Amino acid sequence: MYWLVLVLSGVLEAVWATALAASRGLSKPWPVVVFAISMMASVVGLAYAMRGIPVGTAYAVWVGTGAALMVAGR
């Protein structure tokens, strides 16, 4: 369960990064809402996953998943 939550949190990291870029300096309200909600959910999921996965491993997978999705989306 921890791994599933961790990977989903990594996906949400890519979502919030994309929404942040789409917000044009936090001036567009809907991308800001998506950014805020997905960022909070991503960090909460990461914190939950760290209960059962070592911190270094969890962080590396979280960042790696988000970065890979951002690169793939370009």
Biopython code that builds the backbone (N, CA, C, O; Angstrom):
import numpy as np
from Bio.PDB.StructureBuilder import StructureBuilder

atoms = [
    (1, "MET", "N", (0.826, -1.199, 0.000)),
    (1, "MET", "CA", (0.000, 0.000, 0.000)),
    (1, "MET", "C", (0.868, 1.260, 0.000)),
    (1, "MET", "O", (0.546, 2.245, -0.664)),
    (2, "TYR", "N", (1.984, 1.217, 0.759)),
    (2, "TYR", "CA", (2.863, 2.381, 0.816)),
    (2, "TYR", "C", (3.413, 2.728, -0.564)),
    (2, "TYR", "O", (3.517, 3.900, -0.926)),
    (3, "TRP", "N", (3.764, 1.698, -1.327)),
    (3, "TRP", "CA", (4.346, 1.941, -2.647)),
    (3, "TRP", "C", (3.324, 2.536, -3.607)),
    (3, "TRP", "O", (3.653, 3.427, -4.390)),
    (4, "LEU", "N", (2.117, 2.060, -3.554)),
    (4, "LEU", "CA", (1.072, 2.601, -4.414)),
    (4, "LEU", "C", (0.828, 4.079, -4.102)),
    (4, "LEU", "O", (0.731, 4.905, -5.010)),
    (5, "VAL", "N", (0.732, 4.399, -2.827)),
    (5, "VAL", "CA", (0.529, 5.794, -2.415)),
    (5, "VAL", "C", (1.714, 6.645, -2.845)),
    (5, "VAL", "O", (1.538, 7.784, -3.279)),
    (6, "LEU", "N", (2.917, 6.099, -2.729)),
    (6, "LEU", "CA", (4.114, 6.843, -3.111)),
    (6, "LEU", "C", (4.119, 7.161, -4.606)),
    (6, "LEU", "O", (4.415, 8.290, -4.995)),
    (7, "VAL", "N", (3.799, 6.195, -5.433)),
    (7, "VAL", "CA", (3.786, 6.428, -6.882)),
    (7, "VAL", "C", (2.684, 7.420, -7.250)),
    (7, "VAL", "O", (2.905, 8.300, -8.082)),
    (8, "LEU", "N", (1.512, 7.293, -6.649)),
    (8, "LEU", "CA", (0.437, 8.252, -6.909)),
    (8, "LEU", "C", (0.830, 9.659, -6.458)),
    (8, "LEU", "O", (0.460, 10.644, -7.098)),
    (9, "SER", "N", (1.571, 9.750, -5.368)),
    (9, "SER", "CA", (2.050, 11.053, -4.909)),
    (9, "SER", "C", (3.057, 11.644, -5.889)),
    (9, "SER", "O", (3.095, 12.858, -6.093)),
    (10, "GLY", "N", (3.866, 10.788, -6.489)),
    (10, "GLY", "CA", (4.787, 11.250, -7.522)),
    (10, "GLY", "C", (4.045, 11.770, -8.746)),
    (10, "GLY", "O", (4.452, 12.764, -9.347)),
    (11, "VAL", "N", (2.967, 11.105, -9.113)),
    (11, "VAL", "CA", (2.134, 11.577, -10.223)),
    (11, "VAL", "C", (1.546, 12.950, -9.875)),
    (11, "VAL", "O", (1.522, 13.854, -10.709)),
    (12, "LEU", "N", (1.078, 13.090, -8.645)),
    (12, "LEU", "CA", (0.524, 14.377, -8.224)),
    (12, "LEU", "C", (1.583, 15.477, -8.208)),
    (12, "LEU", "O", (1.265, 16.654, -8.379)),
    (13, "GLU", "N", (2.838, 15.093, -8.003)),
    (13, "GLU", "CA", (3.905, 16.091, -8.070)),
    (13, "GLU", "C", (3.988, 16.678, -9.477)),
    (13, "GLU", "O", (4.150, 17.887, -9.641)),
    (14, "ALA", "N", (3.876, 15.825, -10.485)),
    (14, "ALA", "CA", (3.873, 16.316, -11.867)),
    (14, "ALA", "C", (2.645, 17.169, -12.141)),
    (14, "ALA", "O", (2.720, 18.150, -12.881)),
    (15, "VAL", "N", (1.516, 16.802, -11.550)),
    (15, "VAL", "CA", (0.285, 17.585, -11.725)),
    (15, "VAL", "C", (0.461, 18.980, -11.148)),
    (15, "VAL", "O", (0.123, 19.968, -11.800)),
    (16, "TRP", "N", (0.991, 19.072, -9.921)),
    (16, "TRP", "CA", (1.097, 20.411, -9.337)),
    (16, "TRP", "C", (2.143, 21.259, -10.045)),
    (16, "TRP", "O", (1.987, 22.476, -10.138)),
    (17, "ALA", "N", (3.204, 20.639, -10.546)),
    (17, "ALA", "CA", (4.202, 21.409, -11.290)),
    (17, "ALA", "C", (3.607, 21.951, -12.589)),
    (17, "ALA", "O", (3.873, 23.091, -12.969)),
    (18, "THR", "N", (2.817, 21.147, -13.256)),
    (18, "THR", "CA", (2.154, 21.580, -14.483)),
    (18, "THR", "C", (1.138, 22.682, -14.196)),
    (18, "THR", "O", (1.057, 23.667, -14.930)),
    (19, "ALA", "N", (0.370, 22.512, -13.135)),
    (19, "ALA", "CA", (-0.629, 23.525, -12.769)),
    (19, "ALA", "C", (0.041, 24.836, -12.373)),
    (19, "ALA", "O", (-0.472, 25.913, -12.675)),
    (20, "LEU", "N", (1.178, 24.749, -11.702)),
    (20, "LEU", "CA", (1.896, 25.966, -11.318)),
    (20, "LEU", "C", (2.335, 26.737, -12.559)),
    (20, "LEU", "O", (2.215, 27.961, -12.610)),
    (21, "ALA", "N", (2.840, 26.023, -13.551)),
    (21, "ALA", "CA", (3.246, 26.685, -14.797)),
    (21, "ALA", "C", (2.035, 27.281, -15.516)),
    (21, "ALA", "O", (2.125, 28.367, -16.088)),
    (22, "ALA", "N", (0.916, 26.582, -15.488)),
    (22, "ALA", "CA", (-0.293, 27.060, -16.168)),
    (22, "ALA", "C", (-0.937, 28.242, -15.454)),
    (22, "ALA", "O", (-1.749, 28.954, -16.044)),
    (23, "SER", "N", (-0.583, 28.457, -14.194)),
    (23, "SER", "CA", (-1.208, 29.544, -13.438)),
    (23, "SER", "C", (-0.667, 30.918, -13.815)),
    (23, "SER", "O", (-1.213, 31.940, -13.398)),
    (24, "ARG", "N", (0.398, 30.942, -14.598)),
    (24, "ARG", "CA", (0.994, 32.216, -15.050)),
    (24, "ARG", "C", (1.243, 33.165, -13.885)),
    (24, "ARG", "O", (0.672, 34.253, -13.805)),
    (25, "GLY", "N", (2.121, 32.715, -12.980)),
    (25, "GLY", "CA", (2.463, 33.554, -11.833)),
    (25, "GLY", "C", (1.355, 33.637, -10.804)),
    (25, "GLY", "O", (1.183, 34.670, -10.157)),
    (26, "LEU", "N", (0.609, 32.571, -10.648)),
    (26, "LEU", "CA", (-0.513, 32.484, -9.712)),
    (26, "LEU", "C", (-1.617, 33.504, -10.005)),
    (26, "LEU", "O", (-2.315, 33.959, -9.099)),
    (27, "SER", "N", (-1.761, 33.853, -11.283)),
    (27, "SER", "CA", (-2.773, 34.842, -11.646)),
    (27, "SER", "C", (-4.063, 34.222, -12.201)),
    (27, "SER", "O", (-5.077, 34.911, -12.313)),
    (28, "LYS", "N", (-4.032, 32.944, -12.544)),
    (28, "LYS", "CA", (-5.232, 32.268, -13.046)),
    (28, "LYS", "C", (-5.787, 31.392, -11.931)),
    (28, "LYS", "O", (-5.078, 30.525, -11.420)),
    (29, "PRO", "N", (-7.043, 31.601, -11.546)),
    (29, "PRO", "CA", (-7.553, 30.938, -10.345)),
    (29, "PRO", "C", (-7.659, 29.410, -10.418)),
    (29, "PRO", "O", (-7.294, 28.738, -9.453)),
    (30, "TRP", "N", (-8.142, 28.842, -11.519)),
    (30, "TRP", "CA", (-8.328, 27.387, -11.536)),
    (30, "TRP", "C", (-7.017, 26.615, -11.494)),
    (30, "TRP", "O", (-6.929, 25.628, -10.763)),
    (31, "PRO", "N", (-6.001, 27.017, -12.238)),
    (31, "PRO", "CA", (-4.721, 26.329, -12.077)),
    (31, "PRO", "C", (-4.136, 26.486, -10.670)),
    (31, "PRO", "O", (-3.447, 25.589, -10.183)),
    (32, "VAL", "N", (-4.403, 27.605, -10.024)),
    (32, "VAL", "CA", (-3.920, 27.799, -8.651)),
    (32, "VAL", "C", (-4.617, 26.819, -7.712)),
    (32, "VAL", "O", (-3.981, 26.258, -6.820)),
    (33, "VAL", "N", (-5.912, 26.610, -7.904)),
    (33, "VAL", "CA", (-6.661, 25.657, -7.080)),
    (33, "VAL", "C", (-6.122, 24.247, -7.286)),
    (33, "VAL", "O", (-5.894, 23.519, -6.320)),
    (34, "VAL", "N", (-5.917, 23.857, -8.552)),
    (34, "VAL", "CA", (-5.369, 22.524, -8.851)),
    (34, "VAL", "C", (-3.981, 22.395, -8.249)),
    (34, "VAL", "O", (-3.649, 21.361, -7.670)),
    (35, "PHE", "N", (-3.173, 23.429, -8.381)),
    (35, "PHE", "CA", (-1.830, 23.440, -7.807)),
    (35, "PHE", "C", (-1.869, 23.206, -6.296)),
    (35, "PHE", "O", (-1.166, 22.335, -5.783)),
    (36, "ALA", "N", (-2.676, 23.971, -5.596)),
    (36, "ALA", "CA", (-2.717, 23.887, -4.136)),
    (36, "ALA", "C", (-3.206, 22.518, -3.653)),
    (36, "ALA", "O", (-2.616, 21.924, -2.751)),
    (37, "ILE", "N", (-4.271, 22.035, -4.253)),
    (37, "ILE", "CA", (-4.830, 20.749, -3.816)),
    (37, "ILE", "C", (-3.888, 19.594, -4.141)),
    (37, "ILE", "O", (-3.663, 18.720, -3.303)),
    (38, "SER", "N", (-3.337, 19.587, -5.355)),
    (38, "SER", "CA", (-2.454, 18.480, -5.728)),
    (38, "SER", "C", (-1.139, 18.528, -4.964)),
    (38, "SER", "O", (-0.567, 17.480, -4.665)),
    (39, "MET", "N", (-0.648, 19.717, -4.642)),
    (39, "MET", "CA", (0.584, 19.812, -3.868)),
    (39, "MET", "C", (0.370, 19.274, -2.454)),
    (39, "MET", "O", (1.190, 18.512, -1.943)),
    (40, "MET", "N", (-0.719, 19.669, -1.837)),
    (40, "MET", "CA", (-1.001, 19.171, -0.482)),
    (40, "MET", "C", (-1.188, 17.662, -0.478)),
    (40, "MET", "O", (-0.650, 16.971, 0.386)),
    (41, "ALA", "N", (-1.942, 17.152, -1.431)),
    (41, "ALA", "CA", (-2.173, 15.707, -1.496)),
    (41, "ALA", "C", (-0.873, 14.953, -1.768)),
    (41, "ALA", "O", (-0.655, 13.873, -1.219)),
    (42, "SER", "N", (-0.024, 15.508, -2.597)),
    (42, "SER", "CA", (1.249, 14.868, -2.917)),
    (42, "SER", "C", (2.151, 14.773, -1.695)),
    (42, "SER", "O", (2.742, 13.724, -1.437)),
    (43, "VAL", "N", (2.257, 15.849, -0.953)),
    (43, "VAL", "CA", (3.120, 15.859, 0.231)),
    (43, "VAL", "C", (2.540, 14.975, 1.342)),
    (43, "VAL", "O", (3.286, 14.287, 2.039)),
    (44, "VAL", "N", (1.228, 14.993, 1.505)),
    (44, "VAL", "CA", (0.599, 14.119, 2.503)),
    (44, "VAL", "C", (0.820, 12.656, 2.131)),
    (44, "VAL", "O", (1.106, 11.831, 2.999)),
    (45, "GLY", "N", (0.690, 12.332, 0.853)),
    (45, "GLY", "CA", (0.950, 10.967, 0.408)),
    (45, "GLY", "C", (2.393, 10.559, 0.627)),
    (45, "GLY", "O", (2.664, 9.428, 1.032)),
    (46, "LEU", "N", (3.316, 11.459, 0.365)),
    (46, "LEU", "CA", (4.730, 11.180, 0.614)),
    (46, "LEU", "C", (4.969, 10.916, 2.095)),
    (46, "LEU", "O", (5.675, 9.974, 2.454)),
    (47, "ALA", "N", (4.390, 11.731, 2.940)),
    (47, "ALA", "CA", (4.548, 11.545, 4.388)),
    (47, "ALA", "C", (3.982, 10.201, 4.837)),
    (47, "ALA", "O", (4.575, 9.520, 5.674)),
    (48, "TYR", "N", (2.838, 9.824, 4.281)),
    (48, "TYR", "CA", (2.247, 8.530, 4.620)),
    (48, "TYR", "C", (3.154, 7.390, 4.163)),
    (48, "TYR", "O", (3.387, 6.441, 4.911)),
    (49, "ALA", "N", (3.662, 7.484, 2.945)),
    (49, "ALA", "CA", (4.509, 6.420, 2.409)),
    (49, "ALA", "C", (5.793, 6.257, 3.218)),
    (49, "ALA", "O", (6.339, 5.158, 3.309)),
    (50, "MET", "N", (6.268, 7.347, 3.801)),
    (50, "MET", "CA", (7.496, 7.281, 4.596)),
    (50, "MET", "C", (7.316, 6.508, 5.900)),
    (50, "MET", "O", (8.295, 6.219, 6.587)),
    (51, "ARG", "N", (6.095, 6.176, 6.238)),
    (51, "ARG", "CA", (5.860, 5.332, 7.414)),
    (51, "ARG", "C", (6.372, 3.918, 7.191)),
    (51, "ARG", "O", (6.772, 3.243, 8.140)),
    (52, "GLY", "N", (6.359, 3.463, 5.936)),
    (52, "GLY", "CA", (6.749, 2.090, 5.642)),
    (52, "GLY", "C", (7.920, 1.952, 4.679)),
    (52, "GLY", "O", (8.390, 0.843, 4.427)),
    (53, "ILE", "N", (8.391, 3.068, 4.141)),
    (53, "ILE", "CA", (9.501, 3.065, 3.194)),
    (53, "ILE", "C", (10.565, 4.010, 3.745)),
    (53, "ILE", "O", (10.221, 5.085, 4.237)),
    (54, "PRO", "N", (11.844, 3.647, 3.678)),
    (54, "PRO", "CA", (12.896, 4.546, 4.162)),
    (54, "PRO", "C", (12.818, 5.924, 3.486)),
    (54, "PRO", "O", (12.464, 6.035, 2.312)),
    (55, "VAL", "N", (13.150, 6.949, 4.241)),
    (55, "VAL", "CA", (12.995, 8.327, 3.778)),
    (55, "VAL", "C", (13.737, 8.570, 2.466)),
    (55, "VAL", "O", (13.159, 9.120, 1.528)),
    (56, "GLY", "N", (14.985, 8.176, 2.384)),
    (56, "GLY", "CA", (15.772, 8.412, 1.175)),
    (56, "GLY", "C", (15.183, 7.729, -0.043)),
    (56, "GLY", "O", (15.131, 8.314, -1.124)),
    (57, "THR", "N", (14.745, 6.508, 0.127)),
    (57, "THR", "CA", (14.135, 5.761, -0.968)),
    (57, "THR", "C", (12.824, 6.411, -1.393)),
    (57, "THR", "O", (12.572, 6.600, -2.583)),
    (58, "ALA", "N", (11.997, 6.748, -0.418)),
    (58, "ALA", "CA", (10.696, 7.348, -0.729)),
    (58, "ALA", "C", (10.869, 8.677, -1.457)),
    (58, "ALA", "O", (10.174, 8.941, -2.439)),
    (59, "TYR", "N", (11.775, 9.501, -0.990)),
    (59, "TYR", "CA", (11.988, 10.801, -1.621)),
    (59, "TYR", "C", (12.515, 10.640, -3.047)),
    (59, "TYR", "O", (12.073, 11.340, -3.958)),
    (60, "ALA", "N", (13.450, 9.725, -3.236)),
    (60, "ALA", "CA", (14.019, 9.506, -4.569)),
    (60, "ALA", "C", (12.945, 9.018, -5.553)),
    (60, "ALA", "O", (12.903, 9.466, -6.699)),
    (61, "VAL", "N", (12.092, 8.117, -5.111)),
    (61, "VAL", "CA", (11.024, 7.620, -5.984)),
    (61, "VAL", "C", (10.013, 8.720, -6.268)),
    (61, "VAL", "O", (9.557, 8.863, -7.402)),
    (62, "TRP", "N", (9.660, 9.496, -5.256)),
    (62, "TRP", "CA", (8.692, 10.591, -5.403)),
    (62, "TRP", "C", (9.194, 11.622, -6.414)),
    (62, "TRP", "O", (8.476, 11.991, -7.343)),
    (63, "VAL", "N", (10.421, 12.080, -6.229)),
    (63, "VAL", "CA", (10.992, 13.078, -7.133)),
    (63, "VAL", "C", (11.208, 12.480, -8.520)),
    (63, "VAL", "O", (10.918, 13.120, -9.531)),
    (64, "GLY", "N", (11.715, 11.257, -8.562)),
    (64, "GLY", "CA", (11.973, 10.615, -9.846)),
    (64, "GLY", "C", (10.717, 10.411, -10.665)),
    (64, "GLY", "O", (10.724, 10.616, -11.879)),
    (65, "THR", "N", (9.646, 10.010, -10.017)),
    (65, "THR", "CA", (8.373, 9.821, -10.719)),
    (65, "THR", "C", (7.877, 11.144, -11.282)),
    (65, "THR", "O", (7.492, 11.223, -12.449)),
    (66, "GLY", "N", (7.886, 12.175, -10.457)),
    (66, "GLY", "CA", (7.436, 13.490, -10.918)),
    (66, "GLY", "C", (8.301, 14.030, -12.050)),
    (66, "GLY", "O", (7.784, 14.564, -13.031)),
    (67, "ALA", "N", (9.610, 13.890, -11.914)),
    (67, "ALA", "CA", (10.520, 14.391, -12.946)),
    (67, "ALA", "C", (10.358, 13.618, -14.252)),
    (67, "ALA", "O", (10.351, 14.213, -15.330)),
    (68, "ALA", "N", (10.228, 12.303, -14.161)),
    (68, "ALA", "CA", (10.064, 11.487, -15.367)),
    (68, "ALA", "C", (8.785, 11.859, -16.111)),
    (68, "ALA", "O", (8.775, 11.943, -17.339)),
    (69, "LEU", "N", (7.718, 12.079, -15.367)),
    (69, "LEU", "CA", (6.457, 12.460, -16.008)),
    (69, "LEU", "C", (6.538, 13.849, -16.626)),
    (69, "LEU", "O", (5.954, 14.090, -17.682)),
    (70, "MET", "N", (7.248, 14.752, -15.989)),
    (70, "MET", "CA", (7.401, 16.092, -16.543)),
    (70, "MET", "C", (8.207, 16.046, -17.844)),
    (70, "MET", "O", (7.860, 16.728, -18.809)),
    (71, "VAL", "N", (9.267, 15.258, -17.875)),
    (71, "VAL", "CA", (10.083, 15.125, -19.079)),
    (71, "VAL", "C", (9.280, 14.436, -20.185)),
    (71, "VAL", "O", (9.334, 14.851, -21.343)),
    (72, "ALA", "N", (8.541, 13.395, -19.831)),
    (72, "ALA", "CA", (7.742, 12.667, -20.817)),
    (72, "ALA", "C", (6.639, 13.534, -21.404)),
    (72, "ALA", "O", (6.250, 13.345, -22.556)),
    (73, "GLY", "N", (6.142, 14.467, -20.635)),
    (73, "GLY", "CA", (5.058, 15.332, -21.083)),
    (73, "GLY", "C", (5.495, 16.464, -21.998)),
    (73, "GLY", "O", (4.652, 17.140, -22.587)),
    (74, "ARG", "N", (6.774, 16.678, -22.126)),
    (74, "ARG", "CA", (7.266, 17.779, -22.967)),
    (74, "ARG", "C", (7.371, 17.398, -24.377)),
    (74, "ARG", "O", (7.769, 18.214, -25.209)),
]
sb = StructureBuilder()
sb.init_structure("model")
sb.init_model(0)
sb.init_chain("A")
sb.init_seg("    ")
for serial, (resi, resn, name, xyz) in enumerate(atoms, 1):
    if name == "N":
        sb.init_residue(resn, " ", resi, " ")
    sb.init_atom(name, np.array(xyz, "f"), 0.0, 1.0, " ", f" {name:<3s}", serial, name[0])
structure = sb.get_structure()
